[in-house]
Amino acid sequence: MSFCMHCGRPVTDSCVCEECSKRIESGKKPIKRGRKYGLGFAVPSAVCGVGGAVMLCVSVVTMLVYIFVLTANAVVGNDVEQFGGQLAGAVACFIIGAVMCVAAVVLGIISVRKFISTRGCPARPVATVVLGVIGIVFGAICIILIGVFVVCAAAGGGS
């Protein structure tokens, strides 16, 4: 049994399957599906997921330090203006991390769908699905933690 040299589908008598030969005859490029298919979405998904998680951890820790220093200095009566720039940076880092986590989930879903579309191909892009799932997991966990942090901050902010 041989396989199509462009998409990897099984063929019986030629080097190119019917779908790819029709695309070539019409002047279009054949569909490339191999072991690296979809990596353009999977790698950014994993990077955004892990990077977003790190940025969120750093920003939450900085915000918590600011809150504890603010309350400690308010009791003592010291000036806390020195931490104002750090709080603004932490909020910006928090927002960027949240956007990265949402992007990780979206890109991860796209890469998993690309993996599913290669059902009949012998050379399935396993790295695409692994990196896509890593991005989805990190992104989803961070989005859940963002919701918990925002709800806790809103509940504690009124007192």
MODELLER restraints for C-alpha pairs under 7 A, 6 or more apart:
rsr = mdl.restraints
at = mdl.atoms
rsr.add(forms.Gaussian(group=physical.xy_distance, feature=features.Distance(at['CA:1:A'], at['CA:12:A']), mean=6.46, stdev=0.5))
rsr.add(forms.Gaussian(group=physical.xy_distance, feature=features.Distance(at['CA:2:A'], at['CA:10:A']), mean=5.94, stdev=0.5))
rsr.add(forms.Gaussian(group=physical.xy_distance, feature=features.Distance(at['CA:2:A'], at['CA:11:A']), mean=5.64, stdev=0.5))
rsr.add(forms.Gaussian(group=physical.xy_distance, feature=features.Distance(at['CA:2:A'], at['CA:12:A']), mean=6.48, stdev=0.5))
rsr.add(forms.Gaussian(group=physical.xy_distance, feature=features.Distance(at['CA:3:A'], at['CA:9:A']), mean=5.40, stdev=0.5))
rsr.add(forms.Gaussian(group=physical.xy_distance, feature=features.Distance(at['CA:3:A'], at['CA:10:A']), mean=4.29, stdev=0.5))
rsr.add(forms.Gaussian(group=physical.xy_distance, feature=features.Distance(at['CA:3:A'], at['CA:11:A']), mean=5.21, stdev=0.5))
rsr.add(forms.Gaussian(group=physical.xy_distance, feature=features.Distance(at['CA:3:A'], at['CA:15:A']), mean=6.64, stdev=0.5))
rsr.add(forms.Gaussian(group=physical.xy_distance, feature=features.Distance(at['CA:4:A'], at['CA:10:A']), mean=6.15, stdev=0.5))
rsr.add(forms.Gaussian(group=physical.xy_distance, feature=features.Distance(at['CA:4:A'], at['CA:11:A']), mean=6.10, stdev=0.5))
rsr.add(forms.Gaussian(group=physical.xy_distance, feature=features.Distance(at['CA:4:A'], at['CA:15:A']), mean=5.23, stdev=0.5))
rsr.add(forms.Gaussian(group=physical.xy_distance, feature=features.Distance(at['CA:4:A'], at['CA:16:A']), mean=4.52, stdev=0.5))
rsr.add(forms.Gaussian(group=physical.xy_distance, feature=features.Distance(at['CA:4:A'], at['CA:17:A']), mean=5.42, stdev=0.5))
rsr.add(forms.Gaussian(group=physical.xy_distance, feature=features.Distance(at['CA:5:A'], at['CA:15:A']), mean=5.95, stdev=0.5))
rsr.add(forms.Gaussian(group=physical.xy_distance, feature=features.Distance(at['CA:5:A'], at['CA:16:A']), mean=5.97, stdev=0.5))
rsr.add(forms.Gaussian(group=physical.xy_distance, feature=features.Distance(at['CA:6:A'], at['CA:16:A']), mean=6.96, stdev=0.5))
rsr.add(forms.Gaussian(group=physical.xy_distance, feature=features.Distance(at['CA:6:A'], at['CA:30:A']), mean=6.34, stdev=0.5))
rsr.add(forms.Gaussian(group=physical.xy_distance, feature=features.Distance(at['CA:6:A'], at['CA:31:A']), mean=6.39, stdev=0.5))
rsr.add(forms.Gaussian(group=physical.xy_distance, feature=features.Distance(at['CA:6:A'], at['CA:32:A']), mean=5.40, stdev=0.5))
rsr.add(forms.Gaussian(group=physical.xy_distance, feature=features.Distance(at['CA:6:A'], at['CA:33:A']), mean=6.90, stdev=0.5))
rsr.add(forms.Gaussian(group=physical.xy_distance, feature=features.Distance(at['CA:7:A'], at['CA:31:A']), mean=5.71, stdev=0.5))
rsr.add(forms.Gaussian(group=physical.xy_distance, feature=features.Distance(at['CA:7:A'], at['CA:32:A']), mean=5.00, stdev=0.5))
rsr.add(forms.Gaussian(group=physical.xy_distance, feature=features.Distance(at['CA:7:A'], at['CA:33:A']), mean=4.55, stdev=0.5))
rsr.add(forms.Gaussian(group=physical.xy_distance, feature=features.Distance(at['CA:7:A'], at['CA:34:A']), mean=6.62, stdev=0.5))
rsr.add(forms.Gaussian(group=physical.xy_distance, feature=features.Distance(at['CA:8:A'], at['CA:33:A']), mean=6.45, stdev=0.5))
rsr.add(forms.Gaussian(group=physical.xy_distance, feature=features.Distance(at['CA:8:A'], at['CA:34:A']), mean=6.59, stdev=0.5))
rsr.add(forms.Gaussian(group=physical.xy_distance, feature=features.Distance(at['CA:8:A'], at['CA:121:A']), mean=5.10, stdev=0.5))
rsr.add(forms.Gaussian(group=physical.xy_distance, feature=features.Distance(at['CA:8:A'], at['CA:122:A']), mean=6.11, stdev=0.5))
rsr.add(forms.Gaussian(group=physical.xy_distance, feature=features.Distance(at['CA:8:A'], at['CA:123:A']), mean=6.48, stdev=0.5))
rsr.add(forms.Gaussian(group=physical.xy_distance, feature=features.Distance(at['CA:9:A'], at['CA:17:A']), mean=6.90, stdev=0.5))
rsr.add(forms.Gaussian(group=physical.xy_distance, feature=features.Distance(at['CA:9:A'], at['CA:120:A']), mean=6.17, stdev=0.5))
rsr.add(forms.Gaussian(group=physical.xy_distance, feature=features.Distance(at['CA:9:A'], at['CA:121:A']), mean=4.79, stdev=0.5))
rsr.add(forms.Gaussian(group=physical.xy_distance, feature=features.Distance(at['CA:9:A'], at['CA:122:A']), mean=6.79, stdev=0.5))
rsr.add(forms.Gaussian(group=physical.xy_distance, feature=features.Distance(at['CA:11:A'], at['CA:17:A']), mean=5.76, stdev=0.5))
rsr.add(forms.Gaussian(group=physical.xy_distance, feature=features.Distance(at['CA:20:A'], at['CA:30:A']), mean=5.04, stdev=0.5))
rsr.add(forms.Gaussian(group=physical.xy_distance, feature=features.Distance(at['CA:20:A'], at['CA:31:A']), mean=6.74, stdev=0.5))
rsr.add(forms.Gaussian(group=physical.xy_distance, feature=features.Distance(at['CA:23:A'], at['CA:29:A']), mean=6.34, stdev=0.5))
rsr.add(forms.Gaussian(group=physical.xy_distance, feature=features.Distance(at['CA:23:A'], at['CA:30:A']), mean=5.75, stdev=0.5))
rsr.add(forms.Gaussian(group=physical.xy_distance, feature=features.Distance(at['CA:24:A'], at['CA:30:A']), mean=6.18, stdev=0.5))
rsr.add(forms.Gaussian(group=physical.xy_distance, feature=features.Distance(at['CA:34:A'], at['CA:123:A']), mean=5.32, stdev=0.5))
rsr.add(forms.Gaussian(group=physical.xy_distance, feature=features.Distance(at['CA:34:A'], at['CA:124:A']), mean=6.18, stdev=0.5))
rsr.add(forms.Gaussian(group=physical.xy_distance, feature=features.Distance(at['CA:34:A'], at['CA:125:A']), mean=6.24, stdev=0.5))
rsr.add(forms.Gaussian(group=physical.xy_distance, feature=features.Distance(at['CA:35:A'], at['CA:123:A']), mean=5.57, stdev=0.5))
rsr.add(forms.Gaussian(group=physical.xy_distance, feature=features.Distance(at['CA:35:A'], at['CA:124:A']), mean=5.54, stdev=0.5))
rsr.add(forms.Gaussian(group=physical.xy_distance, feature=features.Distance(at['CA:35:A'], at['CA:125:A']), mean=4.14, stdev=0.5))
rsr.add(forms.Gaussian(group=physical.xy_distance, feature=features.Distance(at['CA:36:A'], at['CA:125:A']), mean=5.77, stdev=0.5))
rsr.add(forms.Gaussian(group=physical.xy_distance, feature=features.Distance(at['CA:37:A'], at['CA:125:A']), mean=5.88, stdev=0.5))
rsr.add(forms.Gaussian(group=physical.xy_distance, feature=features.Distance(at['CA:38:A'], at['CA:111:A']), mean=5.62, stdev=0.5))
rsr.add(forms.Gaussian(group=physical.xy_distance, feature=features.Distance(at['CA:38:A'], at['CA:114:A']), mean=5.94, stdev=0.5))
rsr.add(forms.Gaussian(group=physical.xy_distance, feature=features.Distance(at['CA:38:A'], at['CA:128:A']), mean=5.80, stdev=0.5))
rsr.add(forms.Gaussian(group=physical.xy_distance, feature=features.Distance(at['CA:39:A'], at['CA:128:A']), mean=5.23, stdev=0.5))
rsr.add(forms.Gaussian(group=physical.xy_distance, feature=features.Distance(at['CA:41:A'], at['CA:107:A']), mean=5.47, stdev=0.5))
rsr.add(forms.Gaussian(group=physical.xy_distance, feature=features.Distance(at['CA:41:A'], at['CA:108:A']), mean=6.95, stdev=0.5))
rsr.add(forms.Gaussian(group=physical.xy_distance, feature=features.Distance(at['CA:41:A'], at['CA:110:A']), mean=6.82, stdev=0.5))
rsr.add(forms.Gaussian(group=physical.xy_distance, feature=features.Distance(at['CA:41:A'], at['CA:111:A']), mean=5.51, stdev=0.5))
rsr.add(forms.Gaussian(group=physical.xy_distance, feature=features.Distance(at['CA:42:A'], at['CA:107:A']), mean=6.57, stdev=0.5))
rsr.add(forms.Gaussian(group=physical.xy_distance, feature=features.Distance(at['CA:42:A'], at['CA:108:A']), mean=5.95, stdev=0.5))
rsr.add(forms.Gaussian(group=physical.xy_distance, feature=features.Distance(at['CA:42:A'], at['CA:111:A']), mean=5.33, stdev=0.5))
rsr.add(forms.Gaussian(group=physical.xy_distance, feature=features.Distance(at['CA:42:A'], at['CA:128:A']), mean=5.29, stdev=0.5))
rsr.add(forms.Gaussian(group=physical.xy_distance, feature=features.Distance(at['CA:42:A'], at['CA:131:A']), mean=5.22, stdev=0.5))
rsr.add(forms.Gaussian(group=physical.xy_distance, feature=features.Distance(at['CA:42:A'], at['CA:132:A']), mean=4.68, stdev=0.5))
rsr.add(forms.Gaussian(group=physical.xy_distance, feature=features.Distance(at['CA:43:A'], at['CA:131:A']), mean=6.18, stdev=0.5))
rsr.add(forms.Gaussian(group=physical.xy_distance, feature=features.Distance(at['CA:45:A'], at['CA:103:A']), mean=6.99, stdev=0.5))
rsr.add(forms.Gaussian(group=physical.xy_distance, feature=features.Distance(at['CA:45:A'], at['CA:104:A']), mean=4.21, stdev=0.5))
rsr.add(forms.Gaussian(group=physical.xy_distance, feature=features.Distance(at['CA:45:A'], at['CA:105:A']), mean=6.91, stdev=0.5))
rsr.add(forms.Gaussian(group=physical.xy_distance, feature=features.Distance(at['CA:45:A'], at['CA:107:A']), mean=5.12, stdev=0.5))
rsr.add(forms.Gaussian(group=physical.xy_distance, feature=features.Distance(at['CA:45:A'], at['CA:108:A']), mean=5.26, stdev=0.5))
rsr.add(forms.Gaussian(group=physical.xy_distance, feature=features.Distance(at['CA:45:A'], at['CA:132:A']), mean=5.94, stdev=0.5))
rsr.add(forms.Gaussian(group=physical.xy_distance, feature=features.Distance(at['CA:45:A'], at['CA:135:A']), mean=4.69, stdev=0.5))
rsr.add(forms.Gaussian(group=physical.xy_distance, feature=features.Distance(at['CA:46:A'], at['CA:104:A']), mean=6.57, stdev=0.5))
rsr.add(forms.Gaussian(group=physical.xy_distance, feature=features.Distance(at['CA:46:A'], at['CA:131:A']), mean=5.50, stdev=0.5))
rsr.add(forms.Gaussian(group=physical.xy_distance, feature=features.Distance(at['CA:46:A'], at['CA:132:A']), mean=6.36, stdev=0.5))
rsr.add(forms.Gaussian(group=physical.xy_distance, feature=features.Distance(at['CA:46:A'], at['CA:134:A']), mean=5.65, stdev=0.5))
rsr.add(forms.Gaussian(group=physical.xy_distance, feature=features.Distance(at['CA:46:A'], at['CA:135:A']), mean=4.04, stdev=0.5))
rsr.add(forms.Gaussian(group=physical.xy_distance, feature=features.Distance(at['CA:48:A'], at['CA:100:A']), mean=5.16, stdev=0.5))
rsr.add(forms.Gaussian(group=physical.xy_distance, feature=features.Distance(at['CA:48:A'], at['CA:101:A']), mean=6.22, stdev=0.5))
rsr.add(forms.Gaussian(group=physical.xy_distance, feature=features.Distance(at['CA:48:A'], at['CA:103:A']), mean=6.83, stdev=0.5))
rsr.add(forms.Gaussian(group=physical.xy_distance, feature=features.Distance(at['CA:48:A'], at['CA:104:A']), mean=5.13, stdev=0.5))
rsr.add(forms.Gaussian(group=physical.xy_distance, feature=features.Distance(at['CA:48:A'], at['CA:135:A']), mean=6.95, stdev=0.5))
rsr.add(forms.Gaussian(group=physical.xy_distance, feature=features.Distance(at['CA:49:A'], at['CA:100:A']), mean=6.63, stdev=0.5))
rsr.add(forms.Gaussian(group=physical.xy_distance, feature=features.Distance(at['CA:49:A'], at['CA:101:A']), mean=5.32, stdev=0.5))
rsr.add(forms.Gaussian(group=physical.xy_distance, feature=features.Distance(at['CA:49:A'], at['CA:104:A']), mean=5.01, stdev=0.5))
rsr.add(forms.Gaussian(group=physical.xy_distance, feature=features.Distance(at['CA:49:A'], at['CA:135:A']), mean=4.68, stdev=0.5))
rsr.add(forms.Gaussian(group=physical.xy_distance, feature=features.Distance(at['CA:49:A'], at['CA:138:A']), mean=4.95, stdev=0.5))
rsr.add(forms.Gaussian(group=physical.xy_distance, feature=features.Distance(at['CA:49:A'], at['CA:139:A']), mean=4.90, stdev=0.5))
rsr.add(forms.Gaussian(group=physical.xy_distance, feature=features.Distance(at['CA:50:A'], at['CA:138:A']), mean=6.25, stdev=0.5))
rsr.add(forms.Gaussian(group=physical.xy_distance, feature=features.Distance(at['CA:52:A'], at['CA:97:A']), mean=4.19, stdev=0.5))
rsr.add(forms.Gaussian(group=physical.xy_distance, feature=features.Distance(at['CA:52:A'], at['CA:98:A']), mean=6.59, stdev=0.5))
rsr.add(forms.Gaussian(group=physical.xy_distance, feature=features.Distance(at['CA:52:A'], at['CA:100:A']), mean=5.11, stdev=0.5))
rsr.add(forms.Gaussian(group=physical.xy_distance, feature=features.Distance(at['CA:52:A'], at['CA:101:A']), mean=5.36, stdev=0.5))
rsr.add(forms.Gaussian(group=physical.xy_distance, feature=features.Distance(at['CA:53:A'], at['CA:97:A']), mean=6.75, stdev=0.5))
rsr.add(forms.Gaussian(group=physical.xy_distance, feature=features.Distance(at['CA:53:A'], at['CA:138:A']), mean=6.76, stdev=0.5))
rsr.add(forms.Gaussian(group=physical.xy_distance, feature=features.Distance(at['CA:53:A'], at['CA:142:A']), mean=6.06, stdev=0.5))
rsr.add(forms.Gaussian(group=physical.xy_distance, feature=features.Distance(at['CA:55:A'], at['CA:93:A']), mean=6.03, stdev=0.5))
rsr.add(forms.Gaussian(group=physical.xy_distance, feature=features.Distance(at['CA:55:A'], at['CA:94:A']), mean=6.67, stdev=0.5))
rsr.add(forms.Gaussian(group=physical.xy_distance, feature=features.Distance(at['CA:55:A'], at['CA:97:A']), mean=5.26, stdev=0.5))
rsr.add(forms.Gaussian(group=physical.xy_distance, feature=features.Distance(at['CA:56:A'], at['CA:93:A']), mean=6.88, stdev=0.5))
rsr.add(forms.Gaussian(group=physical.xy_distance, feature=features.Distance(at['CA:56:A'], at['CA:94:A']), mean=5.31, stdev=0.5))
rsr.add(forms.Gaussian(group=physical.xy_distance, feature=features.Distance(at['CA:56:A'], at['CA:97:A']), mean=5.36, stdev=0.5))
rsr.add(forms.Gaussian(group=physical.xy_distance, feature=features.Distance(at['CA:59:A'], at['CA:90:A']), mean=4.46, stdev=0.5))
rsr.add(forms.Gaussian(group=physical.xy_distance, feature=features.Distance(at['CA:59:A'], at['CA:91:A']), mean=6.72, stdev=0.5))
rsr.add(forms.Gaussian(group=physical.xy_distance, feature=features.Distance(at['CA:59:A'], at['CA:93:A']), mean=5.77, stdev=0.5))
rsr.add(forms.Gaussian(group=physical.xy_distance, feature=features.Distance(at['CA:59:A'], at['CA:94:A']), mean=5.45, stdev=0.5))
rsr.add(forms.Gaussian(group=physical.xy_distance, feature=features.Distance(at['CA:62:A'], at['CA:90:A']), mean=6.12, stdev=0.5))
rsr.add(forms.Gaussian(group=physical.xy_distance, feature=features.Distance(at['CA:63:A'], at['CA:87:A']), mean=6.22, stdev=0.5))
rsr.add(forms.Gaussian(group=physical.xy_distance, feature=features.Distance(at['CA:63:A'], at['CA:90:A']), mean=6.33, stdev=0.5))
rsr.add(forms.Gaussian(group=physical.xy_distance, feature=features.Distance(at['CA:66:A'], at['CA:83:A']), mean=6.66, stdev=0.5))
rsr.add(forms.Gaussian(group=physical.xy_distance, feature=features.Distance(at['CA:66:A'], at['CA:87:A']), mean=6.82, stdev=0.5))
rsr.add(forms.Gaussian(group=physical.xy_distance, feature=features.Distance(at['CA:70:A'], at['CA:80:A']), mean=6.27, stdev=0.5))
rsr.add(forms.Gaussian(group=physical.xy_distance, feature=features.Distance(at['CA:73:A'], at['CA:79:A']), mean=6.86, stdev=0.5))
rsr.add(forms.Gaussian(group=physical.xy_distance, feature=features.Distance(at['CA:73:A'], at['CA:80:A']), mean=6.72, stdev=0.5))
rsr.add(forms.Gaussian(group=physical.xy_distance, feature=features.Distance(at['CA:98:A'], at['CA:143:A']), mean=6.94, stdev=0.5))
rsr.add(forms.Gaussian(group=physical.xy_distance, feature=features.Distance(at['CA:101:A'], at['CA:139:A']), mean=4.25, stdev=0.5))
rsr.add(forms.Gaussian(group=physical.xy_distance, feature=features.Distance(at['CA:101:A'], at['CA:142:A']), mean=6.60, stdev=0.5))
rsr.add(forms.Gaussian(group=physical.xy_distance, feature=features.Distance(at['CA:101:A'], at['CA:143:A']), mean=6.70, stdev=0.5))
rsr.add(forms.Gaussian(group=physical.xy_distance, feature=features.Distance(at['CA:102:A'], at['CA:139:A']), mean=6.27, stdev=0.5))
rsr.add(forms.Gaussian(group=physical.xy_distance, feature=features.Distance(at['CA:104:A'], at['CA:135:A']), mean=5.12, stdev=0.5))
rsr.add(forms.Gaussian(group=physical.xy_distance, feature=features.Distance(at['CA:104:A'], at['CA:136:A']), mean=6.08, stdev=0.5))
rsr.add(forms.Gaussian(group=physical.xy_distance, feature=features.Distance(at['CA:104:A'], at['CA:139:A']), mean=5.57, stdev=0.5))
rsr.add(forms.Gaussian(group=physical.xy_distance, feature=features.Distance(at['CA:105:A'], at['CA:135:A']), mean=6.10, stdev=0.5))
rsr.add(forms.Gaussian(group=physical.xy_distance, feature=features.Distance(at['CA:105:A'], at['CA:136:A']), mean=4.47, stdev=0.5))
rsr.add(forms.Gaussian(group=physical.xy_distance, feature=features.Distance(at['CA:105:A'], at['CA:139:A']), mean=5.43, stdev=0.5))
rsr.add(forms.Gaussian(group=physical.xy_distance, feature=features.Distance(at['CA:105:A'], at['CA:140:A']), mean=6.66, stdev=0.5))
rsr.add(forms.Gaussian(group=physical.xy_distance, feature=features.Distance(at['CA:108:A'], at['CA:132:A']), mean=3.99, stdev=0.5))
rsr.add(forms.Gaussian(group=physical.xy_distance, feature=features.Distance(at['CA:108:A'], at['CA:133:A']), mean=6.09, stdev=0.5))
rsr.add(forms.Gaussian(group=physical.xy_distance, feature=features.Distance(at['CA:108:A'], at['CA:135:A']), mean=5.53, stdev=0.5))
rsr.add(forms.Gaussian(group=physical.xy_distance, feature=features.Distance(at['CA:108:A'], at['CA:136:A']), mean=5.28, stdev=0.5))
rsr.add(forms.Gaussian(group=physical.xy_distance, feature=features.Distance(at['CA:109:A'], at['CA:132:A']), mean=6.79, stdev=0.5))
rsr.add(forms.Gaussian(group=physical.xy_distance, feature=features.Distance(at['CA:111:A'], at['CA:128:A']), mean=6.04, stdev=0.5))
rsr.add(forms.Gaussian(group=physical.xy_distance, feature=features.Distance(at['CA:111:A'], at['CA:129:A']), mean=6.30, stdev=0.5))
rsr.add(forms.Gaussian(group=physical.xy_distance, feature=features.Distance(at['CA:111:A'], at['CA:132:A']), mean=5.53, stdev=0.5))
rsr.add(forms.Gaussian(group=physical.xy_distance, feature=features.Distance(at['CA:112:A'], at['CA:129:A']), mean=5.13, stdev=0.5))
rsr.add(forms.Gaussian(group=physical.xy_distance, feature=features.Distance(at['CA:112:A'], at['CA:132:A']), mean=5.99, stdev=0.5))
rsr.add(forms.Gaussian(group=physical.xy_distance, feature=features.Distance(at['CA:115:A'], at['CA:125:A']), mean=6.21, stdev=0.5))
rsr.add(forms.Gaussian(group=physical.xy_distance, feature=features.Distance(at['CA:115:A'], at['CA:128:A']), mean=6.65, stdev=0.5))
rsr.add(forms.Gaussian(group=physical.xy_distance, feature=features.Distance(at['CA:115:A'], at['CA:129:A']), mean=6.03, stdev=0.5))
rsr.add(forms.Gaussian(group=physical.xy_distance, feature=features.Distance(at['CA:118:A'], at['CA:124:A']), mean=6.30, stdev=0.5))
